[in-house]
Amino acid sequence: IFGHNLYIHWENSNVVVRRNLIARAGSHGLQLRSGGTITDNVFVRNPIGLLLGGDYDPHPSNPPNLVAGNVVVQGTDIDAANRRGWGMEIKRVANPTVRDNLVARCEGGLPSGIQLTGLTSCTVVNNTLWSWNGGNLASQQSLAIQHN
């Protein structure tokens, strides 16, 4: 459950994760706790493709909090007791933009293609979500969101 391919601590700043193949993690393919930029990556068979943000207040020096041009496919469970299978979770970061991503083919048990948690505003634009079992976009609170 704590096996992450990349874990970036929340105290880091100006983090960019770009052009990687991130596959078959025990849990998260990427946890970018500090916020930052995640672009042009491919995430394959991870229980949770990526997490941008986390349980702390947004880091002030990490704009633009951008998730763009990524491919997330074949979300899985950790195991039968630890159901997962969501593509992206965007959690407690300042004004994130999630755009131009492909999230496809979930095989896990508790899926959301894109999950939004603890945000006051978020822009979700031009994403393709296909064959993600539990739904495409899940937001756990009311927020000002733009999407198409």
Short mmCIF file of the C-alpha atoms (twelve columns), coordinates in Angstrom:
data_MODEL
# 
_entry.id   MODEL 
# 
loop_
_atom_site.group_PDB 
_atom_site.id 
_atom_site.type_symbol 
_atom_site.label_atom_id 
_atom_site.label_alt_id 
_atom_site.label_comp_id 
_atom_site.label_asym_id 
_atom_site.label_seq_id 
_atom_site.Cartn_x 
_atom_site.Cartn_y 
_atom_site.Cartn_z 
_atom_site.pdbx_PDB_model_num 
ATOM 1   C CA . ILE A 1   0.000   0.000  0.000   1 
ATOM 2   C CA . PHE A 2   2.996   2.323  0.468   1 
ATOM 3   C CA . GLY A 3   4.825   1.241  -2.693  1 
ATOM 4   C CA . HIS A 4   5.028   4.379  -4.863  1 
ATOM 5   C CA . ASN A 5   7.208   4.607  -7.953  1 
ATOM 6   C CA . LEU A 6   7.846   8.325  -7.333  1 
ATOM 7   C CA . TYR A 7   7.168   10.133 -4.060  1 
ATOM 8   C CA . ILE A 8   7.950   13.835 -3.925  1 
ATOM 9   C CA . HIS A 9   7.728   15.307 -0.395  1 
ATOM 10  C CA . TRP A 10  5.411   18.272 0.219   1 
ATOM 11  C CA . GLU A 11  8.259   20.625 1.227   1 
ATOM 12  C CA . ASN A 12  9.835   20.578 -2.249  1 
ATOM 13  C CA . SER A 13  9.252   23.408 -4.692  1 
ATOM 14  C CA . ASN A 14  9.312   24.027 -8.443  1 
ATOM 15  C CA . VAL A 15  8.914   20.315 -9.218  1 
ATOM 16  C CA . VAL A 16  8.388   19.182 -12.817 1 
ATOM 17  C CA . VAL A 17  7.695   15.536 -13.728 1 
ATOM 18  C CA . ARG A 18  7.871   15.266 -17.517 1 
ATOM 19  C CA . ARG A 19  8.122   12.520 -20.183 1 
ATOM 20  C CA . ASN A 20  8.320   9.391  -18.012 1 
ATOM 21  C CA . LEU A 21  6.893   5.900  -18.244 1 
ATOM 22  C CA . ILE A 22  5.562   5.082  -14.755 1 
ATOM 23  C CA . ALA A 23  4.230   1.546  -14.463 1 
ATOM 24  C CA . ARG A 24  3.077   -1.200 -12.095 1 
ATOM 25  C CA . ALA A 25  3.494   0.568  -8.751  1 
ATOM 26  C CA . GLY A 26  2.363   -1.111 -5.556  1 
ATOM 27  C CA . SER A 27  0.030   1.853  -4.971  1 
ATOM 28  C CA . HIS A 28  0.699   5.271  -6.557  1 
ATOM 29  C CA . GLY A 29  2.621   5.705  -9.771  1 
ATOM 30  C CA . LEU A 30  3.406   9.266  -8.652  1 
ATOM 31  C CA . GLN A 31  2.745   11.226 -5.484  1 
ATOM 32  C CA . LEU A 32  3.680   14.849 -6.080  1 
ATOM 33  C CA . ARG A 33  2.722   16.085 -2.607  1 
ATOM 34  C CA . SER A 34  4.221   19.548 -3.050  1 
ATOM 35  C CA . GLY A 35  2.237   20.439 -6.133  1 
ATOM 36  C CA . GLY A 36  3.957   21.359 -9.365  1 
ATOM 37  C CA . THR A 37  3.806   20.311 -13.000 1 
ATOM 38  C CA . ILE A 38  3.063   16.831 -14.404 1 
ATOM 39  C CA . THR A 39  3.218   16.736 -18.218 1 
ATOM 40  C CA . ASP A 40  3.569   14.243 -21.061 1 
ATOM 41  C CA . ASN A 41  3.913   11.085 -18.931 1 
ATOM 42  C CA . VAL A 42  2.484   7.597  -19.430 1 
ATOM 43  C CA . PHE A 43  1.065   5.788  -16.363 1 
ATOM 44  C CA . VAL A 44  0.313   2.056  -16.822 1 
ATOM 45  C CA . ARG A 45  -1.299  -0.455 -14.413 1 
ATOM 46  C CA . ASN A 46  -0.978  1.602  -11.233 1 
ATOM 47  C CA . PRO A 47  -3.676  1.358  -8.531  1 
ATOM 48  C CA . ILE A 48  -3.573  5.184  -8.462  1 
ATOM 49  C CA . GLY A 49  -1.934  6.765  -11.495 1 
ATOM 50  C CA . LEU A 50  -0.998  10.074 -9.926  1 
ATOM 51  C CA . LEU A 51  -1.682  12.303 -6.953  1 
ATOM 52  C CA . LEU A 52  -1.048  16.034 -7.184  1 
ATOM 53  C CA . GLY A 53  -1.130  17.606 -3.719  1 
ATOM 54  C CA . GLY A 54  -2.034  15.879 -0.501  1 
ATOM 55  C CA . ASP A 55  -3.021  16.438 3.089   1 
ATOM 56  C CA . TYR A 56  -1.224  19.754 3.605   1 
ATOM 57  C CA . ASP A 57  -1.996  23.293 2.534   1 
ATOM 58  C CA . PRO A 58  -0.798  24.168 -0.975  1 
ATOM 59  C CA . HIS A 59  2.882   25.037 -1.232  1 
ATOM 60  C CA . PRO A 60  3.024   28.728 -2.201  1 
ATOM 61  C CA . SER A 61  5.950   28.433 -4.625  1 
ATOM 62  C CA . ASN A 62  4.549   25.705 -6.870  1 
ATOM 63  C CA . PRO A 63  2.328   27.302 -9.451  1 
ATOM 64  C CA . PRO A 64  1.034   26.450 -11.952 1 
ATOM 65  C CA . ASN A 65  -0.173  23.076 -10.519 1 
ATOM 66  C CA . LEU A 66  -0.630  21.678 -13.992 1 
ATOM 67  C CA . VAL A 67  -1.506  18.127 -15.099 1 
ATOM 68  C CA . ALA A 68  -1.435  18.067 -18.904 1 
ATOM 69  C CA . GLY A 69  -0.802  15.751 -21.824 1 
ATOM 70  C CA . ASN A 70  -0.584  12.568 -19.730 1 
ATOM 71  C CA . VAL A 71  -1.875  9.091  -20.547 1 
ATOM 72  C CA . VAL A 72  -3.216  6.987  -17.644 1 
ATOM 73  C CA . VAL A 73  -4.302  3.440  -18.542 1 
ATOM 74  C CA . GLN A 74  -5.357  0.202  -16.859 1 
ATOM 75  C CA . GLY A 75  -5.917  1.331  -13.273 1 
ATOM 76  C CA . THR A 76  -5.828  -1.682 -10.925 1 
ATOM 77  C CA . ASP A 77  -6.443  -2.617 -7.287  1 
ATOM 78  C CA . ILE A 78  -3.634  -3.025 -4.779  1 
ATOM 79  C CA . ASP A 79  -5.221  -6.360 -3.814  1 
ATOM 80  C CA . ALA A 80  -8.702  -7.702 -2.968  1 
ATOM 81  C CA . ALA A 81  -8.691  -5.999 0.452   1 
ATOM 82  C CA . ASN A 82  -7.361  -2.670 -0.869  1 
ATOM 83  C CA . ARG A 83  -9.523  -1.668 -3.801  1 
ATOM 84  C CA . ARG A 84  -8.256  1.273  -5.839  1 
ATOM 85  C CA . GLY A 85  -8.274  1.953  -9.550  1 
ATOM 86  C CA . TRP A 86  -8.417  5.687  -10.013 1 
ATOM 87  C CA . GLY A 87  -6.516  7.618  -12.602 1 
ATOM 88  C CA . MET A 88  -5.700  10.968 -11.020 1 
ATOM 89  C CA . GLU A 89  -6.359  12.595 -7.688  1 
ATOM 90  C CA . ILE A 90  -5.949  16.342 -7.392  1 
ATOM 91  C CA . LYS A 91  -6.010  17.259 -3.696  1 
ATOM 92  C CA . ARG A 92  -5.537  20.519 -1.792  1 
ATOM 93  C CA . VAL A 93  -3.446  22.451 -4.297  1 
ATOM 94  C CA . ALA A 94  -3.964  26.041 -5.402  1 
ATOM 95  C CA . ASN A 95  -5.882  26.567 -8.658  1 
ATOM 96  C CA . PRO A 96  -4.884  23.406 -10.543 1 
ATOM 97  C CA . THR A 97  -5.448  22.899 -14.246 1 
ATOM 98  C CA . VAL A 98  -6.099  19.390 -15.569 1 
ATOM 99  C CA . ARG A 99  -6.125  19.436 -19.370 1 
ATOM 100 C CA . ASP A 100 -5.502  17.358 -22.471 1 
ATOM 101 C CA . ASN A 101 -5.107  14.025 -20.629 1 
ATOM 102 C CA . LEU A 102 -6.277  10.557 -21.667 1 
ATOM 103 C CA . VAL A 103 -7.565  8.352  -18.824 1 
ATOM 104 C CA . ALA A 104 -8.676  4.941  -20.089 1 
ATOM 105 C CA . ARG A 105 -9.463  1.333  -19.186 1 
ATOM 106 C CA . CYS A 106 -9.845  0.983  -15.429 1 
ATOM 107 C CA . GLU A 107 -9.683  -2.553 -14.098 1 
ATOM 108 C CA . GLY A 108 -9.871  -1.649 -10.380 1 
ATOM 109 C CA . GLY A 109 -12.787 -1.666 -8.003  1 
ATOM 110 C CA . LEU A 110 -13.223 1.916  -6.683  1 
ATOM 111 C CA . PRO A 111 -12.443 4.020  -9.698  1 
ATOM 112 C CA . SER A 112 -12.761 7.632  -10.620 1 
ATOM 113 C CA . GLY A 113 -11.013 8.808  -13.725 1 
ATOM 114 C CA . ILE A 114 -10.223 12.167 -12.150 1 
ATOM 115 C CA . GLN A 115 -10.899 12.737 -8.452  1 
ATOM 116 C CA . LEU A 116 -10.945 16.269 -7.005  1 
ATOM 117 C CA . THR A 117 -10.626 16.724 -3.233  1 
ATOM 118 C CA . GLY A 118 -10.222 19.788 -1.006  1 
ATOM 119 C CA . LEU A 119 -10.088 22.395 -3.783  1 
ATOM 120 C CA . THR A 120 -11.640 25.853 -3.960  1 
ATOM 121 C CA . SER A 121 -11.278 26.125 -7.729  1 
ATOM 122 C CA . CYS A 122 -10.038 23.923 -10.539 1 
ATOM 123 C CA . THR A 123 -9.989  23.992 -14.330 1 
ATOM 124 C CA . VAL A 124 -10.637 20.645 -16.023 1 
ATOM 125 C CA . VAL A 125 -10.534 21.030 -19.815 1 
ATOM 126 C CA . ASN A 126 -10.299 18.778 -22.879 1 
ATOM 127 C CA . ASN A 127 -9.647  15.468 -21.110 1 
ATOM 128 C CA . THR A 128 -10.708 12.143 -22.600 1 
ATOM 129 C CA . LEU A 129 -12.015 9.606  -20.087 1 
ATOM 130 C CA . TRP A 130 -12.941 6.244  -21.546 1 
ATOM 131 C CA . SER A 131 -14.045 2.943  -20.041 1 
ATOM 132 C CA . TRP A 132 -13.360 3.959  -16.450 1 
ATOM 133 C CA . ASN A 133 -15.719 1.691  -14.462 1 
ATOM 134 C CA . GLY A 134 -16.916 3.911  -11.615 1 
ATOM 135 C CA . GLY A 135 -17.300 7.223  -13.367 1 
ATOM 136 C CA . ASN A 136 -15.254 9.846  -14.977 1 
ATOM 137 C CA . LEU A 137 -15.068 12.868 -12.706 1 
ATOM 138 C CA . ALA A 138 -15.615 12.755 -8.943  1 
ATOM 139 C CA . SER A 139 -15.602 15.852 -6.778  1 
ATOM 140 C CA . GLN A 140 -15.914 15.498 -3.017  1 
ATOM 141 C CA . GLN A 141 -17.044 19.067 -2.413  1 
ATOM 142 C CA . SER A 142 -18.713 22.006 -4.075  1 
ATOM 143 C CA . LEU A 143 -16.243 24.090 -5.980  1 
ATOM 144 C CA . ALA A 144 -16.011 26.490 -8.848  1 
ATOM 145 C CA . ILE A 145 -14.999 24.161 -11.636 1 
ATOM 146 C CA . GLN A 146 -14.701 24.751 -15.350 1 
ATOM 147 C CA . HIS A 147 -14.779 21.713 -17.579 1 
ATOM 148 C CA . ASN A 148 -15.725 20.464 -21.010 1 
# 
